[in-house]
Amino acid sequence: MSCDFRGNDLSNARTSGELCSKKCSETQGCTHFAWNQYNGGTCWMKSGAVSKNDAFSTNDPNMACGVIENSNSEWVRVWEDNFDWNGGIDPNRWEFDVGGGGWGNNEQQYYTNNRLENARCELFPGSRNGRLIVEARRENMENRQYTSARLKSKVKWTYGRLQIRAKLPDGRGLWPALWMLPEKQTYSNTYWPDNGEIDLMEQVGYDPLRVVSTVHTQAYNHMKGNQPTNSIIVNDAVTNFKIYTLDWNVDKIEMFVGDDANPFANRILVWNKQGDWTQWPFDKPFFILINIAVGGSWGGSQGIDNNIFPRRMEIDWVRFYQRR
């Protein structure tokens, strides 16, 4: 059948049409697929609950599609933003942290409120697909010499899979992050670190190919120097889009980085549930944050190169899944 499915793209891989179904069945989260002759033969793997009736006919006689029968996929996409327009951020999905003051890390930027110079959507040239641009700039505002943006999702979740397809900036003094914080102060009289923090991706501009994943709790955090953390080198982190994945389960947190063909290619960190809330506060709703800090105790530890600005982080899409 010459057919295709709309949206719900998970990943893709070069393969023959005969092997596309097998490739989908072997890929975590893939429930259906489409194949065409792009790039010598590409299997477009997709996620979500669909049936064959959801497929539509195409004019490409060589295109094929199918559904993995009795799929054992555990995940359903429940939220996403693809940033497919030119202009401001969708206020129904995101809000902004605003201000200076160092943000607890001696950061030097002022975070602006939905200002296009610091946060905007841009279509890729010649495409209807877009991306989020988070841009750090050297300019004076509110007694700060730099501006940037810090977005946070309006929706919160407890457990699930977060995936972000991103291309990172480089430049001494930058500190971009993809991370999560708790919605409420549930435990103790201190919000942080007692209620947890999940850092899917942090990077500092003076070491731009090193991707770091970390969790923080009351018992284990960077103030004590014992936080669970790990890093790997991603040679094309600043030149190509990579997929950063957080799998957050009842008893385990795992973080990965990979590409479109294999988003789970490299596992960065595993943190298993242990003890009480002081070691595992990750049983309450958390929200997503996306930002670039300038300077700070880590990002600015080797100074700030004022010749690099403006610098941007690009986010192709953000997706959140939960188990069926």
N, C-alpha and C positions, 0 to 999 in steps of 0.2 A: 504494500500500500504506500503510495506517495503521500506522505503526511508529515505533520509537525505538531508540536504543542506550544502554546503561548507561555512565555515567562518561566519562572521557577527554576532558573538555571543554577546548577550546583557546581559543576566543573566540566572540563572537556579534555579529550585525549585523542591523539592521532591513532587511528586503527582502521581496520577494514569494516565494511558494513556487516559482514557475517559475525564479527566478534564484538559488535557494539553492545548487544544484549548481555553477553557474558561480562563485559567490562562494567556495565551498570550494576549487575548483580553482585560484583565483587567490590563495589565502591560504597563506602559507608554513607547512608542517607539517600542513595539513588533509588527512585521508585519507577521512573520512566525515562525515555531517551528519544533522541532524534539523531539521525546520521545524514551527512551530506558529503560532497566531494571537496569541501573546503580544505586547503592545505594538504591535498593528497588523500583526504579521507579523515573526517573528524566526527567523533562520537560526542554529542552534547548531552551530558547527564543532567537530570532534573530531579527535583524533590517535591513531595507533597502528595496528597491523596487525589488521584485521578483515575479515570477509566478510559477505555478505548474510545468511548463516545465523546471524550473531550478533545480528541485529535481533530485537526482540520486538514482538508486536502490542499496540496500545493501544486504549482505548475512545473516543479522540478521532477522529472520522471525518475531521477536517480536517488531522490531523497526517501528515507524510510524512518519509521518511528515505531515505538512499542511500549508496552507496560510490563513491568516485571510481575508476573503472576505470583500471588501469595507472598508479596514482598514482606520481608521481615524488618523493613526500615522502622526504626523507633521514633523518628523525629518528624515533626510537622512545623513548617515555617509559620510563625504567628505574628511577625512584625518585620518590616523592612523599610529602608529608605534608599532609593537609587539616585536621587539628586539629578533627575533628568530634565533640567531646565536651566535657563540663565536668570540669575537674580538672587533674591534673599533666601534664607533658610525657612523651611516649613515650620511655622509657629505651632502647628498642631502636634508636631513630633518632638520639637526641641525647644529648650530655653537656654539662657546664658547665665553663667556666673560672671559677675561684673565687679571690677575694682582692682586696686593695687594692694599695697600693704605686705607683699612678700609671700602670702599664701602659706605661711608656716615653714617655708623653705628658703627664705631670703631671695625670692624671685624678683626680677627687675621690671617685668612688664606690667602694663595696665590692660586688663581684660575688658573689651568693649562689648556693648549690647547690640547684637544683630547689626553690626556695621559692615557694609559690603567690602570695605578695604581689608577687613580681617577675617570675614567668614561669608562665603557666597557659593552659589552653585554655578558651574560652567559646563556647557556642552563640549564634548570632545570635538575638535575640528572636523567638519563634514559628517557629523553623526548626530543621531537623536538620543544617544546615551550621554549622560553627564557624570559629574563628580563634584564632591564637596572640596572646596579650597579653604584651608585654614592657613592664614598668612601672618607671620610675625614681621613687624616693620620697625624701623628706627625713626621715631618721631616723638615729640614731646606731648604728653597728655597727663593731666592730673598729677603733676610732679614726678612723672616717670618718663624715661627716655625711649621706651619701647612700647608698642601696642601688640596685642594678639587677641585670640579668642579661645574661650573654653565652653564648649557645648555640653549639655547634659540632656539625656532623653527624658521625656515626660512620662513614659511608661516604665514601670518597674516590674521585675520578675523575681521569683524564687526558683532556682534551678533551671537549667536549660543549656543550650548551645548558642554562643555568640560568635559570629564570624564577621570580620571586617577586612575588606580588600583595600589595601593602602600602599602608597608609595611615600617613603619617608624623606625628610629633608636632611641636609648635612650642613655643617658650618659650626665652628667653635662658639659655644655659648648657648646653643639651642638644646631644648629638652622636651621632645614630643612624647605623648603618651596616649594609649588606648586602654581604658581601665574602668572599674566599677566601684561604687560606694553604696553603703546602705541608705535606704530611704529614711529610716528613723533611728533614734538612739534608744535601743532596746535594752542593752546591757550596761550596767554600772552608771556612773554619773559623768562619764567621759565618752564623747562621740568617737574620737579616734585616739588610739587604734583599737579600742575595746570592741567596737562593733564591726571591725573588719575592713579590709581593702583588698581588691583583686586587681593586680596590674598585669593585664594581658600582654602589653608591649610597652616598654620604655626604651629610649635610646638617647644618647647624648651626642651632640654634634661633633665633638672632638674624637669620637670613636664610632663613626656612623654606621659601620657594618655589623656592630655587635647589638643583638636584640636580646633584651632582658625581660624575664617574667618573674613575678614576685607575689607573695601574699603577706599581709600584715594582720596580726591579732594582738590582743593584750599581752599574751605570753611571748610572742615572737614578732619583733618589729625592728625597723632600722634604728630606732633610738637605743635599743639594747644591742644592736649589731648581730642579731641572731635570726633575722627574717629568712624564711624559706625562699630561696632565689636561685636562678640559674640563667646562663646566657649561652647563645651560640652565635657563630659568625654566619651572616647571610650576605654573600658577596654582591648581590644585586639589589639590596634592600632600598637603595636610593635611586636606582635607575629603572627598576621594574616594579609593577604592582605585585605584592605578595598577599596571601590570605592568612590572617591571624585568627586562630580558633581557640575559644575557651569552652571546654566541656565541664559544666558545673553540676555535679550530682549530689545526692544525699550524703554520700560517704567519701567523695573524692573530687578533687579539682585537677584537671589536666589542661595544659596549654601547648599549642602547636603553631608552627609556621610552615607554609608550603606554597605551592603555586596552583594554577587552575587545574592542571592534570592530577595533582595529588595534594590537596590542602593539608593532609596530615603527615606530610613527608618527614617532618622533624619535630619530635616532642621535646619541648623546652623544659617543662617543669611538671611534676606530679606532687600533690599534697593530699595525703589521706586523712580522713577524719580521725581525731583522737581527743581524748579528755573531754573537758566541759567547754562552756562558751568562751573561756579565756584562750583556748586553742582553736576552737571551731565555732565562730559566730556566724557561719555562712548558711543560716537556715531562715533568713528573713529576706524581704524584697530588696533588690539592688537596682541601681540605674547605671546607664552607660555614660562615660565622659570621654571627650575627644579634645585635646588641647596641644598647643605648643607654648611651653614656658621659655623665658629668656633668662639666662643666668641661673642663680640658685645654688644651693649647697652642693649639688652634684653637677648639674648642667653647666654652671659657671665656675667650676673648680679649677679650670685652666684658662679663665678669663673669657671675654666676649670679643669676637672679631667684628668690629663695626662695619667692615667692608662687605659683609656677606648679604646685607639686607637689601630688599625684602627676601624672605625665604618662606616656602610653602610646604605643607603636607597635603597630599591629595588622597581623598577617600572615594573609591569607586562606588561602594555600597556598604551598608550595614544590615545584617540580618540576625534575627533571633528565632531559635527553634525551641520547641518543648516536646517532651515525649508524648506519644499517643496515649 
